[in-house]
C-alpha cells in the first residue's frame, strides 16, 4: 500500500500529532532523525520487531550477593554462642527461668564473637529518649520514622533507638574445600 492509497488524517488528529511530534523531536534525537528521513522521502530504518508475547518482558533481577560471608558469621555465632541451636529449639515447654538461663549463655558467647569480629557504632550520637529534629531529605536507610508520620519534614520527635552501623567486619579466612553452608558439623560420640 503506497502513501497515496492511505486515507487522509482529519485536521484535529493532525494537530494533535503535530503537537506530540514536536515534543518528541525536541527531546528524542533518534525520533528526530527518523522524521527528517521521512520528510526527505528517504527510506527509513526498519521498525524493530514486536515481541511475540503479549506479556511485558520481566525486568531482570540483580544477582544476589554471595552468602558465604554471612554463613561464616552465622557459623561463628553458632560456634561461640550456639545461637542456631537456641533459635531452633522449641522453648514453649520450658520455664521462663530455663529459657533465661539458656539465653544468658547464648548471649555471652554471641556477644564475645560479635565483639571479636565486628566493630559497631551507633547511627545516632544522641542518647535514647532525647528530642531530635530530622531535616527534610534525611537518609531513610539510617533513620526509620515510627508513629504518626505526616508531611515531608523537618520532623521533630524522640529518639527511641540509636540504631547500629557496622564500622568493620573481619571474618576468619575461609578454609579451602570447606562447605560454608555447614554452620556446625554433626557430632557423634563414640
C-alpha positions in Angstrom: 0.0 0.0 0.0 1.5 3.3 -1.0 1.1 6.7 0.7 -1.4 7.7 -2.0 -3.7 4.8 -1.0 -3.9 5.9 2.7 -7.0 7.8 3.8 -6.3 11.4 4.8 -5.9 12.1 8.6 -8.6 14.6 10.0 -7.5 18.1 10.9 -7.7 17.7 14.8 -5.8 14.4 14.6 -3.1 16.1 12.6 -3.0 19.0 15.0 -2.6 16.6 18.0 0.0 14.5 16.1 2.0 17.7 15.3 1.9 18.7 18.9 3.1 15.3 20.1 5.8 15.0 17.4 7.1 18.5 18.2 7.9 17.4 21.8 9.4 14.0 20.6 11.5 15.8 18.0 12.9 18.2 20.7 13.6 15.6 23.3 14.3 12.4 21.3 17.2 12.7 18.8 16.6 9.3 17.2 13.0 10.1 16.6 14.0 13.5 15.1 16.4 11.6 12.7 13.5 9.3 11.5 11.3 12.4 11.0 14.0 14.1 8.9 14.4 11.0 6.7 10.6 10.7 6.3 10.4 14.4 5.3 13.1 13.9 2.7 11.4 10.8 1.4 14.4 8.7 2.3 13.8 5.1 3.2 13.6 4.8 7.0 15.2 2.2 9.1 13.2 -1.0 9.6 10.8 -1.0 12.6 12.0 -3.1 15.4 10.3 -6.4 15.6 7.4 -6.5 18.1 7.7 -9.2 20.8 5.5 -12.2 20.0 4.3 -12.5 23.6 1.6 -10.2 24.9 3.2 -10.1 28.3 5.6 -7.4 29.1 9.1 -8.6 29.5 10.0 -9.1 33.1 12.9 -6.9 34.3 16.0 -8.9 35.1 16.7 -9.1 38.8 20.2 -8.3 40.0 22.2 -11.3 41.1 22.0 -11.7 44.9 25.2 -11.0 46.8 27.3 -14.1 47.8 26.0 -15.6 51.0 29.3 -17.1 52.1 30.4 -14.3 54.4 27.0 -14.2 56.1 27.2 -18.0 56.5 30.7 -17.8 58.0 29.5 -15.2 60.5 26.4 -17.3 61.4 28.8 -20.2 61.9 30.9 -18.1 64.3 27.7 -17.2 66.3 26.9 -20.9 66.4 30.4 -22.0 67.5 30.8 -19.3 70.2 27.2 -19.0 71.5 25.2 -21.9 70.0 22.8 -19.3 68.5 21.3 -21.6 65.9 20.7 -24.3 68.5 18.9 -21.8 70.7 16.8 -20.4 67.9 15.8 -23.8 66.5 14.9 -25.2 70.0 11.2 -25.1 70.8 11.2 -23.3 74.1 7.4 -23.2 74.6 7.6 -26.1 77.1 10.5 -24.7 79.2 10.0 -22.4 82.2 11.0 -18.7 81.9 13.9 -19.4 84.3 15.2 -22.2 82.0 14.9 -20.0 78.9 16.6 -17.1 80.7 19.5 -19.3 81.8 20.0 -20.6 78.2 19.6 -17.1 76.8 22.4 -15.8 79.2 24.8 -18.5 77.9 23.9 -17.8 74.2 24.1 -14.0 74.8 27.6 -14.3 76.4 29.0 -16.4 73.6 27.4 -14.4 70.7 28.5 -11.1 72.2 32.1 -12.4 72.5 32.0 -13.4 68.8 30.4 -10.2 67.8 33.0 -8.1 69.6 35.9 -10.1 68.3 34.9 -9.8 64.7 32.8 -6.7 64.3 33.2 -3.1 65.2 29.8 -1.5 65.7 28.9 2.1 66.3 25.5 3.9 66.8 23.8 5.5 63.9 22.7 8.5 66.0 25.0 10.0 68.7 22.2 11.4 70.9 21.0 9.5 74.0 17.9 7.4 73.7 14.9 9.4 74.8 16.4 12.7 73.6 14.4 15.1 71.5 15.8 15.4 68.0 14.9 17.2 64.7 15.4 15.5 61.4 15.9 17.8 58.4 13.9 17.3 55.2 15.9 14.9 53.0 17.3 12.8 55.8 18.5 9.3 54.9 15.7 6.8 55.4 18.2 3.9 55.5 19.7 5.5 58.6 16.5 6.6 60.4 13.1 5.0 60.4 10.1 7.2 61.4 7.5 5.5 63.6 4.2 6.7 64.9 2.1 9.3 63.3 4.2 10.3 60.3 2.7 13.2 58.2 4.2 15.7 55.8 7.7 15.9 54.4 9.8 17.3 57.3 11.6 18.6 59.1 10.4 16.1 61.7 10.7 16.5 65.5 10.5 13.5 67.8 12.0 11.4 70.5 14.9 9.0 69.7 13.6 5.6 70.6 16.6 3.6 69.4 20.1 4.9 68.3 20.5 2.3 65.6 23.6 0.3 64.7 26.2 0.7 61.9 28.9 -1.9 61.2 32.1 0.1 61.0 34.1 -3.0 60.2 33.7 -6.8 60.0 36.7 -9.2 59.9 36.0 -12.9 59.4 38.4 -15.7 59.7 39.9 -16.8 56.4 37.9 -19.4 54.6 39.4 -22.9 54.7 39.8 -24.4 51.2 37.3 -27.2 50.4 35.1 -26.2 53.4 31.3 -26.1 52.6 30.2 -22.7 54.0 26.6 -24.0 54.3 27.7 -26.3 57.2 27.3 -24.0 60.1 28.2 -26.7 62.6 29.1 -30.2 61.9 27.1 -33.0 63.4 28.7 -34.5 66.5 28.9 -38.3 67.1 30.1 -39.6 70.5 32.0 -42.9 70.3 
